[in-house]
Amino acid sequence: MFVYSNLLSNEIINYHYFKKHSIILSLMMLCFMLNPVAVQAEGYPLPQDGSRLIGIQQEYKVQQGDTLNAITKLYNVGLIALMEANPGVDPFLPTPGKILQIPNRMLLPDVSHKGIVINLPELRLYYFPKGKQEVHIFPIGIGRIGRSTPTMETTVRMKIKHPSWTPTTQSRAEHFQATGKHLPSVVKAGKDNPLGDYALQLAYGNYEYLIHGTNKDFGIGMRVSAGCIRLNPDDISWLFQQVSTNESVRIINQPIKIASEPNGQKMLEVHSPISRSDDDTEFSLYWTKEVIKFNNQEVVDNDEMTEALLLHQGIPVVIESE
């Protein structure tokens, strides 16, 4: 649980957030016809020495005709994650020869490593299989502004193959406003069903939240859903086969992740916080008590930490004094 503190008098870092999520979504609608590349579930062994750092540092040299959307499919990462790791790069016309940082190296969230863990600011799902010292990581789409995915501790209530979709009254009204067409009261399984071929129903609220696939070729790694969690078709197909009913599901909100590594390195990973409404243009990134204590260590370089908090590139950085 987060403990909020009035910083800047002590420790609040303010920065401007330029509604990138809504802008990106509009742009992505123009290129949803890109062909997806099948990627197997990315698995990593869990560190056995107390480290929280996993993954591998990867780079990609931009080729003529590349788009960031196409590159996300090569590495199975989210679009916003790739853009934040490479600020200033044009998502549609990246410069050929430009070296991109692939955000496939990360700090594990500060929660129990069991079942499904979703960190909303990361736009990532972590799956920790029972009895195995490994973790599998997937990019996800989550609830858009106004239809936010809530934090929760719950379980998988039901596994549904070829789910039908029953749009809510709000979803039907939004669809009509956007297209002038009425949605049916029930959309049967098939190519027109936005839930894809597999869904995990969560035992939360009125059971309205799902982890599901998609029939679209955009939106993974973005805030585009009506509150559910959306995965690439290959990813949900794999996850569906692994997960059991009653398996633990935890949805958290940790934009700041810290680690004191076994080799003595102090590491920080910062993601953009979850915006609250269309009118929000400036946010405060709040620190937990643990982050404040971490920052107060003599070995931590405060300037480097402040820079990481302002840039929120979503990749682990070392922040040590000389």
N, C-alpha and C positions, 0 to 999 in steps of 0.2 A: 504494500500500500504506500502511496506517496504521501509524504508529509510536506506541505507547502510552507514556504517561508518568504517573508517580504524581503527580498534582496535589494539591491542597489542602494538603498541604504546599506545593504550588505551584499547580497548575491543574486539579484535578478539581472539577466542579460536581455535587453530589448533589441529586437531587430525587425525589419520590414519583411513582410511575406507577400509576394506579388500575385496571389491567386493563381499560381502556376498550375494547380490541379485542373481548374476549369478551362484554362487556356489550352493545356495539353490535350484534354479530352476533345475539344473542338477540332484541334489539328489532327488528332488520331482518326477521327471519323473520315478524313480524306484518304487514309491509306490502309483501311482495314482489309483490303483485298490481298495484302502481302501473304504469301504462302508460308505457313508455319513449318518449322523444322522440328522433328520429333527428338525429344531429349529424355533420357532415362532419369529416374529419380536420383538426385545428387545426394550421396551419402558420405559422411565423414566419421571417422572414429572419435569417440569422446576422449579428451585429454585425461590422462591418468595421474598427472602430477600436480593437479590443482589449478592448471591453466584454464582460462575461459576463451582463449583464442583458437578459432578453428578456421578451416578453409585454406585456400591457396591464393597467393597474389598472382593475378593474371592481367595481361595486357593484350590489346588488339590493335593492329594497324589498319586504319580505315582504307578501304578499297573504293575505287571509282564506282559510283552508283549506290553505295551503302546508305542506309538510313539507320537511325538508332533503334527503331522498332525491329528491323530485321536482325540487328546484332543482338538484341535481347533474347531472341529465339535460339541463337547459336549457343548461348551460355545459360539459358533459362533463368534470367534475372528480370526484374521489373523495370519498366521504362523510367519511372521517376527515380529509382535507385541509380540507374545508369546515368541519367542526366545530372543528378546531384553529385555523383562522383566525378563528373567531367563538366564543371560549370563553364558556360559560355559556348559550348559546342552546339551548332545548329542541328536539331533533331532530324531534319529532312535532308540537309546538304552538308554533312560533316566533311571537313577538308580531307581529301585523299592524302594519305601519309601520316595523318594525325594519330598519335598513340593514345588510346583510351585506356583508362583504368577500369577493369571489370570488378564490380563489387561482390566478389565471391570469397572474401575474407571478412570475418566478423567476430564479435564477442558474443558468447552465449548470453541470453537473457538471465537476469538474476531471479530465477524461480526454480522450483523443483523440476528436474529433468525427467519427466514422465508424460506419456501420452502426447496429446496435441497441445502446443503452445503457440499462440498467435500474438505477435507484437504489432499493434496497429500502426505506430509511426514508421516502423520498418517496412510495412507491407510484405511481411514474411510469415510463413507458417513453418514451425519446427515440429518434427515428429520424432519422438524418442520411443522406439519399439521396446516392449517389455522384455527383460531378460537379455538385452543386447547392449553393448557399450558403443552405440553409434547414434547418429542423428541424421535425419533427412530434411532438407530445406527446400521450400518452394516459394516462388513469388505469388502474391495473391492480389485480387481486387477486393476492396471493402466498401462500406457504405459511403455514399456521396454526402456532400454538405446538406444538412437538413434531414438526412436519413442515416445518420451515423450508426456504425456498428458498435454496440455497447461492450464494455468490459464485463467479464463474467467468469465464474467458476462453475462448470457444469460437466455433463457427460454426453456421449453419443447415445441418443435415445433409440434411433432406428436407422438402418441402412436401406436405401431405396434405389433400386436399379430401374432405369428408364422412368424417372419420376414425371408426373404431370405437374403443371403449374397452375395454381389458382391465384390470379392477380388480386391484390387488395383493391378496395374501392379507390384509395389514393393512387395506386399504380395505374388503374384504368383511366382515372381522370387525367393524370399526367400524360399518358399515352395519347389520349384524345386531343389534349391541348397541343401536343407536339406534332401530331400527324393528321389530325382531323378524322381519324378512324377509331372505331370501337374495338377494344380487345374482347375476345370471348370470355365468358366467365371461367372456363377451364381450357387450358392449352395442353393438349395431349402430348405424350412423348414423341419425339421426332426432331427433324431438322429445324423446325420453327420454335422449339422449346428452349428458352434462354437458360434453363437449368442444366442442359447437357444430358449426358447418359447416366450420371451417378450423383447421388446426394446423401449426405450424412445429416440427419435431423438432430438438432441439439435439444436437450431436456432443459430448456430455459424459457421462462415466460409461458406463452401459449404455444410453444413449439414452432414459432414462426421463423426461427433462424436456422439456416442451412449452410453447410459447407458443400459446394456443388461445382459442377463443371460449367461449360459455356458453349454456345453455338456461334460465338463471335470471335473474330481474330484481332481483337483489341481489348484493352481494359485491364489486363493483368498487370499488377504493379501500380494501380491507380485507384482513385476513389470514384467509382462509377456505379456501384450497385445500390439497391434499395435497402441495404443493411446486412445482407448475407455476405458470405465469404466465397469468392469466386476463384477457381483454379483453372489452369490449362487442362484440356481434355486428357492428355497423357498422364498428368500429375494426379488428377482425381481418380483416374482409372487405377493407378498403382496404389494410391492411399486407400481407396475403397477396399482393395483386397487385403490390406494389412490390418486395418482398424477393426476392433470388435465393438459390439454394443456395450454400453456402460463404461467405455474407455474415457479416461479423464480428458477434458478440454478446458483450457484456461486462456482467456483473451485478456491481454494486458495492455497498458499504455506506458511504455518506457522509452521516451525519446532520447534519454541520456543513459549510456551504458559505460561502466568503468571497470577496470581490472588492475590488480597488482599481480603481475605475472611472477612465476617461480624464479625467473632469471633476474628479478628486481625491476623490470620495466613497468612504468606506470602508463596505462593505455586508456584512451577515451574514444568513444564512438557516439556521434551526435546525429540525430535525424530531425527533420522538420516536425514540429508538434502538430497534432490534429487540430485543424481549424474548426471553428464552431458555427460560422454562418457566412453567407456571401458578403456581408458587410465588414467582416474582419480583414483588416489590412496590416495590422501590427499585433504582435503577440509577445508575451513574456515567456521565456523558457525557464521553468521553475526547477530548482534543485532540491533533491531529497537531502535528508540529514547525512546520508552516506556520501553523497557527492560533495557536500560542504566539507566533511571531514577529510575526504580524499584530496580536495583542493588545498587544504591547509597544511599538507605535508611539505616539509622543506624541499624535498626532491622534485616536487611538481613545479613546472614553469608556468606561472600564472598568465603570462602573455600568450604562450602557446595554447593554454587551455581556453582563454578568451577567444582567440582566433578560431579554434575548432568549434566553439559554441556559436560564433557568428556565421561561419561557413556552412555548418551542418551538412557535410558531404556524405555522411552515412558510411564512412570507412574508418577502421581503427587507426589511431595515430598515437605515437609515443610523445608524451608531454613531460619531459624531464629537464631539470635545471642542469646547466653545464657543470 
